[in-house]
Amino acid sequence: METNLLTAIKEDAVDAVIINEDAPRKTSFIEANTEEVTLEHLKKDCIIPVFSRDNEVCISHQSFIGSVYEAVRDFYKGEKIEDPIIRVSHIVKGRIPSAINKPVKDLLESDRTMYYERMIFEIQVPTIHQDINGNHLTLSVVGCKSYARDNLAGRFTAQKFSMAVGFQNMVCTNQCISTDGYREDIRAMNEGDLYKSALDLFGNYNIARDIHLMQSLGEVNLNEHQFCQILGRMRVYSCLSQKAQKRLPLVSITDSQINNVAKQYLNDNNFAGGEDGISMWRFYNLLTGAVKNSYADTFLNRTVNAMELSVGLSETLQGKDERYAWFLG
């Protein structure tokens, strides 16, 4: 179906370019403690956990991916849809009943069972794209599932999923996601619920607004003193009392990630600062680059927070919003 999103791109996005279809696809949209796997591996080699009280099967990772992929294909009909890039972590190992008493050294591959507690995937739509501040971005859909968020020791109930739609900066594979394109707590009883939730997310995503926000970040600059002041305040934030933190905008980015932003300000090939400081677009990409070093189940929250911080600071610098003034001293 032709969508308002695609119309918005044609009306509001400018200077779009055609991507090189033959260029190698980068896969490191998240880095920490994950490994890339195939959909076939999830289907053939992984068991599906159950709710132990009534032995009802959970929605599998592959079913989640399949439901969202189908929604992407239907909503963005006529566009090129890439195969999912899947990354997993926190393997849960087990045994089949007949191998319960076997020593570990005697276990056969057929005796072992396993599944991944956490899984995150990305589906790119490369024919929906935009150049922003000299970087090529393509539309990207991300889904995340952690069985740790469900009470698998109880009875069958709705499971929790996270999903996002936004852009991926192809220069660095950083995800660019705003609150407008993010749903942290999707509840689903079956694959149909996930399909409907994905369509609802896509239909409510304001693509033109996101493009405008990201373009505007390139028009605001930080001098080096302001950059250092912001990072210092972000470090102080984690030491504040909970009461004090609640009076300020949220910072979910960790101290080690903030340290990485400081390091890349000097060394990043694409977004390092210079004699005149750094644009807010480059600052934003240093943040999104740093949060790639997050566990799968915290990655999307921190990616969204990077956008909130960058836009909020930019508006404070322009005198439009004082909520982030504390970070500037």
NUMAR-247411 format. One record per residue (C-alpha): chain; x, y, z. Coordinates in Angstrom, 1 decimal. Example, Ala and Ser with C-alpha at 12.3 -4.5 7.8 and 13.67 -1.06 7.14 Angstrom:
> A|12.3|-4.5|7.8
> A|13.7|-1.1|7.1
//
This chain:
> A|0.0|0.0|0.0
> A|1.1|3.6|-0.7
> A|1.7|5.2|2.7
> A|1.7|8.7|4.2
> A|5.4|8.0|5.1
> A|6.4|7.5|1.5
> A|4.5|10.6|0.5
> A|6.2|12.6|3.3
> A|9.6|11.5|2.0
> A|8.8|12.8|-1.4
> A|7.5|16.1|-0.1
> A|9.8|16.9|2.8
> A|13.1|15.1|2.1
> A|15.5|16.7|-0.3
> A|18.7|15.7|-2.0
> A|18.1|12.0|-1.7
> A|20.6|9.8|-3.6
> A|20.5|6.3|-5.0
> A|22.5|3.9|-3.0
> A|25.0|1.5|-4.5
> A|23.1|-1.8|-4.5
> A|26.4|-3.7|-4.9
> A|28.1|-2.2|-1.9
> A|28.8|-4.7|1.0
> A|26.3|-4.5|3.8
> A|27.6|-3.5|7.2
> A|26.2|-5.6|10.1
> A|27.6|-4.1|13.3
> A|24.5|-2.1|14.3
> A|25.2|-3.3|17.9
> A|28.5|-4.6|19.2
> A|28.5|-5.6|22.9
> A|28.3|-9.2|23.9
> A|26.4|-10.4|20.8
> A|27.0|-12.7|17.9
> A|25.4|-12.8|14.5
> A|23.3|-15.9|13.7
> A|21.1|-16.9|10.9
> A|17.3|-17.5|10.9
> A|17.9|-21.1|9.9
> A|20.0|-21.6|13.0
> A|17.2|-20.3|15.2
> A|14.7|-22.6|13.5
> A|16.8|-25.8|13.5
> A|19.1|-25.6|16.5
> A|17.2|-23.7|19.2
> A|14.4|-25.0|21.4
> A|11.5|-22.7|22.3
> A|11.1|-22.0|26.1
> A|7.7|-22.5|27.7
> A|5.8|-21.0|30.7
> A|6.5|-23.7|33.2
> A|3.1|-23.6|35.1
> A|1.0|-24.7|32.1
> A|3.7|-25.7|29.6
> A|2.4|-23.2|27.0
> A|5.0|-22.4|24.4
> A|6.5|-18.9|24.2
> A|6.6|-16.9|21.0
> A|9.9|-17.9|19.4
> A|12.5|-15.4|18.2
> A|12.1|-16.6|14.7
> A|8.3|-16.1|14.9
> A|8.9|-12.5|16.1
> A|11.3|-11.8|13.2
> A|8.9|-13.4|10.7
> A|5.9|-11.4|11.9
> A|7.8|-8.1|11.7
> A|9.3|-8.9|8.4
> A|5.9|-9.6|7.0
> A|4.6|-6.3|8.3
> A|7.6|-4.4|6.8
> A|7.0|-6.2|3.4
> A|3.3|-5.3|3.5
> A|3.6|-1.7|4.8
> A|6.4|-0.8|2.5
> A|5.1|-2.7|-0.5
> A|7.1|-2.1|-3.6
> A|10.3|-1.2|-1.7
> A|13.4|-3.3|-1.4
> A|13.5|-5.2|1.9
> A|16.8|-6.7|3.1
> A|17.0|-10.0|4.9
> A|17.1|-9.6|8.7
> A|20.4|-9.2|10.4
> A|20.1|-11.1|13.7
> A|22.3|-10.9|16.8
> A|21.9|-12.9|20.0
> A|23.3|-13.2|23.5
> A|23.0|-14.9|26.9
> A|22.7|-18.6|25.7
> A|20.7|-20.9|27.9
> A|21.9|-24.5|27.8
> A|20.1|-27.7|28.6
> A|19.9|-31.4|28.0
> A|17.3|-33.8|26.7
> A|15.8|-36.1|29.4
> A|17.8|-39.2|28.5
> A|21.0|-37.3|29.0
> A|20.3|-35.9|32.4
> A|22.8|-38.1|34.2
> A|25.6|-38.1|31.6
> A|28.9|-36.5|32.5
> A|29.6|-33.4|30.5
> A|32.5|-35.0|28.7
> A|30.2|-37.7|27.4
> A|27.5|-35.5|26.0
> A|26.7|-35.8|22.3
> A|25.5|-32.8|20.3
> A|22.2|-34.6|20.1
> A|22.0|-34.6|23.9
> A|22.2|-30.8|24.2
> A|19.5|-28.2|24.0
> A|19.9|-24.4|23.9
> A|18.2|-21.1|23.2
> A|19.1|-17.5|23.5
> A|17.7|-15.4|26.2
> A|18.2|-12.1|24.2
> A|17.8|-11.4|20.5
> A|17.9|-8.3|18.5
> A|17.4|-7.9|14.7
> A|17.4|-5.3|12.0
> A|15.6|-5.1|8.7
> A|16.8|-2.4|6.3
> A|14.7|-0.8|3.6
> A|17.4|0.7|1.4
> A|15.2|2.2|-1.2
> A|13.8|4.7|1.4
> A|16.8|6.8|2.1
> A|18.1|10.3|2.7
> A|21.4|12.3|2.8
> A|21.6|14.2|6.0
> A|24.5|16.5|6.8
> A|26.7|14.6|4.3
> A|25.8|11.1|5.5
> A|23.7|8.5|3.7
> A|20.9|7.1|5.9
> A|18.4|4.3|5.1
> A|15.2|3.3|6.7
> A|15.7|0.6|9.3
> A|13.3|-1.5|11.5
> A|14.7|-3.0|14.7
> A|13.1|-5.5|17.1
> A|14.3|-6.8|20.4
> A|13.2|-9.7|22.6
> A|14.5|-10.8|26.0
> A|12.8|-13.7|27.7
> A|14.1|-12.3|31.0
> A|11.3|-9.7|30.8
> A|8.7|-12.5|31.0
> A|7.7|-14.6|34.0
> A|8.5|-18.0|32.5
> A|8.0|-19.6|35.9
> A|4.3|-18.6|35.9
> A|1.4|-19.2|33.6
> A|1.0|-18.3|30.0
> A|0.5|-14.5|29.6
> A|1.3|-11.7|27.1
> A|5.0|-11.5|26.3
> A|7.0|-8.2|26.2
> A|8.7|-7.0|23.0
> A|10.4|-3.8|21.9
> A|10.3|-2.4|18.4
> A|11.6|0.7|16.6
> A|11.6|2.3|13.1
> A|14.0|5.0|12.1
> A|17.1|5.5|10.1
> A|20.6|3.9|10.0
> A|23.6|6.0|9.3
> A|25.4|3.9|6.7
> A|28.7|5.8|7.2
> A|29.0|4.2|10.7
> A|26.0|1.8|11.0
> A|24.7|3.9|13.9
> A|20.9|3.7|14.5
> A|19.0|7.0|14.5
> A|15.8|6.4|16.5
> A|13.5|8.9|18.2
> A|10.7|8.4|20.7
> A|8.3|8.9|17.8
> A|9.5|5.6|16.2
> A|10.0|3.5|19.3
> A|7.7|1.2|21.4
> A|9.5|-0.1|24.4
> A|6.7|-2.4|25.8
> A|4.7|-4.2|23.2
> A|2.5|-6.9|24.7
> A|1.7|-9.9|22.5
> A|-0.1|-13.2|22.9
> A|0.6|-14.5|19.4
> A|2.3|-13.6|16.1
> A|-0.8|-11.8|14.9
> A|-0.5|-9.3|17.7
> A|3.1|-8.6|16.7
> A|2.2|-8.1|13.1
> A|-0.6|-5.6|14.1
> A|1.8|-3.8|16.5
> A|4.4|-3.4|13.8
> A|1.9|-1.9|11.3
> A|0.6|0.5|14.0
> A|4.2|1.6|14.8
> A|5.0|2.2|11.1
> A|1.7|4.0|10.5
> A|2.3|6.4|13.4
> A|6.0|7.1|12.7
> A|6.5|10.7|11.5
> A|9.4|10.3|9.1
> A|9.4|13.9|8.0
> A|9.8|15.1|11.6
> A|12.8|12.8|12.2
> A|14.5|14.0|9.0
> A|13.9|17.6|10.0
> A|15.3|17.0|13.5
> A|18.5|15.3|12.2
> A|19.1|18.0|9.6
> A|18.7|20.7|12.2
> A|21.4|19.2|14.4
> A|23.9|20.0|11.7
> A|23.1|23.7|12.0
> A|24.1|24.0|15.7
> A|27.7|23.9|17.0
> A|29.3|23.2|20.4
> A|32.7|24.8|21.1
> A|35.2|22.6|22.9
> A|34.5|24.1|26.3
> A|30.7|23.4|25.9
> A|31.5|19.8|24.8
> A|33.6|19.1|27.8
> A|31.0|20.8|30.1
> A|28.3|18.5|28.8
> A|30.3|15.3|29.2
> A|31.4|16.3|32.7
> A|27.8|17.0|33.7
> A|26.7|13.7|32.2
> A|29.3|12.0|34.4
> A|28.1|13.9|37.4
> A|24.4|12.9|36.7
> A|25.1|9.2|37.5
> A|26.3|10.3|41.0
> A|23.2|12.4|41.8
> A|20.5|11.1|44.1
> A|17.4|9.7|42.5
> A|15.5|12.7|43.7
> A|17.9|15.1|42.0
> A|18.0|13.0|38.8
> A|14.2|13.2|38.5
> A|14.4|17.0|38.3
> A|16.6|16.7|35.2
> A|16.2|15.1|31.8
> A|17.1|11.4|31.7
> A|20.6|10.2|30.9
> A|20.7|6.5|30.4
> A|24.1|6.4|28.7
> A|26.8|4.9|31.0
> A|30.0|6.4|32.2
> A|32.1|4.0|30.0
> A|30.1|5.1|27.0
> A|30.6|8.7|27.9
> A|34.3|8.1|28.1
> A|34.2|6.6|24.6
> A|32.5|9.8|23.3
> A|35.4|11.8|24.7
> A|37.9|9.5|23.1
> A|36.1|9.6|19.7
> A|35.9|13.4|19.8
> A|39.6|13.2|19.2
> A|39.9|10.1|17.1
> A|36.7|9.3|15.1
> A|37.2|9.2|11.4
> A|33.8|10.6|10.6
> A|32.6|12.7|13.6
> A|35.7|14.0|15.5
> A|35.7|17.6|16.6
> A|38.0|20.2|15.3
> A|39.4|23.7|16.1
> A|35.9|25.1|15.9
> A|34.4|22.5|18.2
> A|31.8|20.0|16.9
> A|28.4|20.2|15.3
> A|25.4|18.7|17.2
> A|25.0|16.2|14.4
> A|28.5|14.9|15.0
> A|28.0|15.0|18.7
> A|24.8|12.9|18.2
> A|26.6|10.3|16.2
> A|29.4|10.0|18.8
> A|26.6|9.2|21.3
> A|24.9|6.7|19.0
> A|28.3|5.1|18.3
> A|29.0|4.8|22.0
> A|25.7|3.1|22.8
> A|26.3|0.4|20.3
> A|28.3|-1.1|23.2
> A|25.1|-2.0|25.1
> A|23.4|-5.2|25.9
> A|20.6|-6.0|23.4
> A|17.8|-5.2|25.9
> A|19.2|-1.8|26.8
> A|20.4|-0.8|23.3
> A|17.2|0.8|21.9
> A|16.5|2.8|25.1
> A|19.9|4.3|25.0
> A|19.7|5.0|21.3
> A|16.5|6.9|21.8
> A|18.0|8.7|24.7
> A|20.9|9.8|22.5
> A|18.4|11.6|20.2
> A|16.6|13.2|23.2
> A|19.8|14.5|24.6
> A|21.1|15.9|21.3
> A|17.8|17.6|20.3
> A|17.3|18.9|23.9
> A|20.8|20.4|24.1
> A|20.5|21.8|20.6
> A|17.3|23.6|21.6
> A|18.9|24.9|24.8
> A|21.8|26.3|22.8
> A|19.3|28.1|20.6
> A|17.4|29.5|23.6
> A|14.3|27.5|22.7
> A|14.2|25.1|25.7
> A|15.9|25.5|29.1
> A|15.3|22.0|30.3
> A|18.9|20.9|29.4
> A|20.5|24.1|30.7
> A|22.0|22.3|33.7
> A|24.2|20.2|31.3
> A|25.7|23.4|29.9
> A|26.7|24.8|33.3
//
